[in-house]
Structures are given as structure tokens and as C-alpha cells.
Amino acid sequence: MSRRLAMPTLAIAWLALSGSAVAADSAPSGHMVVVAQDGSGAYREIQAAIDDAKAGDTIFIKAGHYREDVVVHSKDRLFRIGKWPYGANEIEVRDLTIAENGGLAVGIFNGSRILLSNIRARGLLYVQQAKAVRIEKSLLGDSETTGVSFVDAQGELIDSEVRDNDYGVTIAGQSNVRVEGNVIANNRYDAVVVQAGAKGTVLRNRLVKNGGTIAVQDGAQVEQADNVLANAP
């Protein structure tokens, strides 16, 4: 199935897609590649640009509506948006708007050192068996299940909004996740759920008009402080 990517100006930058690892905050050593539907860039389609990308390249996508299921594949380190992902390392994705496909908007699996910043995702954002995942300054929601789900993962959700789901944020399995400074609003059930066996740090969030607040199951370890219940964001 194809999926609509409705986006403003977008930049996807990844480091060390193949070869030796590069620190996440290092400057890219590759090239800037432009995707534009009007033909003013090197590519008209996101997938074609990704398929040709080399380690350290930055893909800059001009504003437009791209109807694609975007996958990075056949490389040593992989990233996938939509459906089930296959792993990623040393990747940054910024300023992207994603419409879900089959309920899943973004999937991160078996990856490490991944940054999602200023993402607008409609549908589930799912992180499984990944480490050092940071999601920041993003608007996430409109999922029929959970806005953001961590399973056997390590990461943080910072300064974002998670709204209009069944559950806001769920932390499950052997996860260790920090949830800090977010607005979690208008979720049918609990704003945050930490399941048995998982660890969570839940600090300074605004919980607005949810069906529940912070649910901690027996066997979970949670530090929580300075979370505020509010009637409006």
C-alpha cells in the first residue's frame, strides 16, 4: 500500500549508513541531495534518493505531498518509515509530516542513536528493541491504539505533544524510557502506562483531559515528579 507523506520542507540526515560508526553529533561527510517534485532537484521521488544515498549524505526534500512508503534498505544500517522497520543507527530525521499506513506512522526497530525532531505523525509511533532513541519537539497522535509505544527499548520523549489516542504513551517489556516536559492530552484511557518489568522516568508533563493519568503496573519501576493535571494545554 502507498502512503501519503504530506510535508513541508524536510531534511533527512543520516551518518554512517555503511562503514564505520560516526558520532551522532559529527558533521556529515557526504553530499546534500535535493528531492523536488518540480524537477528542480536531482530526484523527483524520495525513495530513489534514498536508494542512491551514501554514508553521510543529507537528503533535503522540498515542500510537497509525496505518496510513498519510504524505506531505506540494502544497506548496512537501515531506517524505515511506515509498516515494520528493520533497524537503524546514527540517523536524524527532522521536520517531517507523516500520515499513517495501516495504523503505523513510524517504526524504529533494532536501531541505536536515532533522533526524531519536529515530527508530525498521525498514527502509532512504535519503538522496539532500539537504544538511544530521542523523540523531541514533535506532535504525535490520532492513533486508534497508542500514540507512542516503547517495547524493550531505551530512549526519551521530550518536549512533545501526544494527543487523541486510546493511550498516550506505553512503556513495556525491558524498556527504560524518560518521558519529560510533554503535553499528553485527550487520550481515551491513561496518559502514560508503565507495564511490569519496564522502567520509566515521568517528569514535568502536563496531563490534559485524559481518561486516566499515570498507570504503573506491579513489577514496574517508575520515578515520577512534577506532573501537572490540567483542563487545557
N, C-alpha and C positions, 0 to 999 in steps of 0.2 A: 504494500500500500504506500502511496506517496503521502507526504506530509507537508503542510504549508508552513514555511518559515517566513513569518511576517516581521520584517526587521527594519530598524533604522540603520544608520551607519554601523558596521560591525567589524571588529578585528578579532581574529583568532590567532594567537601566538603560541607556538609550542617549541620547546627546546629539547634537543637530543631525542628526536623521534627514532633515530637509529644511531648506533655507535655508542661512545662512552657517555656517561651521565654528565649533565651540566647543572650547576646550581640554579634553582628556580629564579633567583633574582639577578642572574647574569644577563648581559645584553645579548640579544640574538645575534648569531654569527652569519645567518643566511640572508635571504633576499626578501624584499617586500613584493608580494604578488597581489594584483588587483583583480577582483571579480566584479563585472558590471553587466547588467542586462542589456545596456545600450551599445555594447561592443567597444566601449572606451577603455576597457581593461584587457589583460591578457586572456581572461576566460569569461565566458557568459554563465557558467554553472559552477556552483561551489564544489561539487563532487569532483569535477575534472581538475580543479586547482589543488584539492587535497590529494588526489591520486598522484599528481606530479610533484608534490612538495618534498623538499629535502630537509634534513635536520637543521633547525634554527630558523627556518623560513617563517615569515609572518604573512598570513592571508588577510587582506583588507577587502571587505565586501561592501560595495556601495549600497545605499538605501534601495529597497525594493521588496517585492514579495516573491520568494523563491519556493517553489513547490518541489521539495526534495526530501528524501530520507538521507540524512548526511552521516556518512560512515568513514572513518579512517581505517584502512585495512591493508594487509600485506606489507606491514612494516614491523620493525622490532617492538615499537611501542604504539599502542592503539588507543583511539578515542572514538566513542560513538554517541550520537545524539539521537534518541528515539529507539524504541524496542529494546533489545538486550545488548549491552556493551561487552567488550572483550578485554579491556584493560587499558591503562594509560599511565604515563609517567612524565613529569616535568612539562605540564601543559597549563596554559592560561586561556580562558575563554571570557571575553568581555563584550558587553553592550549588544546582547543578542536577545531577540524575542522569538519564542518557540511555541507553536501550537501542538498539542499532544497528538499522538497517533496510537490508537488502541488503549488509551488511558495513561500511557507513559510519555512524559515530555523529555526528560533527560535521565540517562542511566550511566552510572560510573561503577565499574566492576574490576577488581584485581588491579587497581592502579595506585599511584602514590604521587604526592606533591602536585596536587591539582587545585587550581584556583578558578572559581566561577565568580565573576564580579559584574554587577549591574545586569543581571539576567532577569528577563521577564518570561516566566514559564507557566503555561496553562496546562495543568496535569501533574501527575506524580513526578517528583524528583527523587530518584532511587539510588542509594549508595550502598554497595555490598562488597565486603572483603577489600576495602580500599583504605589507604593510610594517608595522613596529612592532607586531607581534603578541606579546603576552606571555601565556604559559600558566604558572600558578603554583598551588602547593598543591593539586594535583589527583591523582586516581587514575585511570589510563588503561590500558586493556588488553583482554585477551580477544579480540584480533583474529586472524583467520585469516591476516593478512598482516603489517602493521606497526602498532605502537602509535601512533606519531606520525610523520607524514611531512611534510617541508617540500620544496616544489618551486618554484624561482625565487622564494623568499620571504625576508624578513628578519624575525627575531624571536628570542625566547628561551623556553626551557623551564626553569623554575626550581622547586626545592624540591618536586618531584612524584614520584610513583611510576609507572613504566611496566613492566608485567609481563604474562607469559603470552601472548606473541605469537610469530609467526615471527621477526620482527626487532623490536628495541626502538624505536630512533629512526633514521630515514633522512633525510639531507640531500642534495638533488640539484639539478641544474640550476645556476642562478646564485645559489643561496641563500647567505645569510650568517647563521648561526644560533649562538646561545650556549646551551649545554646545561650547567647548573651546579647542583650540590647535589641531584641527584636520586638515587633508588634505581631502578635498572634491573635487573629480576630475572626469572628463569625464562623467558627467551626462547629459542626453539629454536636460533637462529643468533646473529649478532652483536648485542651490546648497542647499539652505535652504528655506523652506516655513513655515511661522507662520500664521496660519489661525485665523479668527475672534474669539475672546473670549479666545485665548491662550496667555500665557506669555512666552517669550524666552529671554535668555541672550546669545548672539552670539559674542564671543571674540577670537581674535588671531587665526583665522582659515586661512588656505591657500586654496583659491578657484581657481581651475585649470581647464581650458578648459571645463567649464560647459555652457549650453545653456542660463543660467541666473545666477544671483548672490543670493542676499537675498531678498526674496519676503515677504512683510509684508502686510497682508490684513487689510482693515478697521476694527477697533474694536480689533485688536491685540495690545499687549504691548510688545515692544522689546527694549532691551538695546544692542547696537552693537558698537564695537570699535576694532580697530587694526586688522581688517580682511584684508588679502592681496590677490589681484588678481595676478595670476602668470601664466606663459606659461608652466611651468613644475613643478612637485612636488619638 
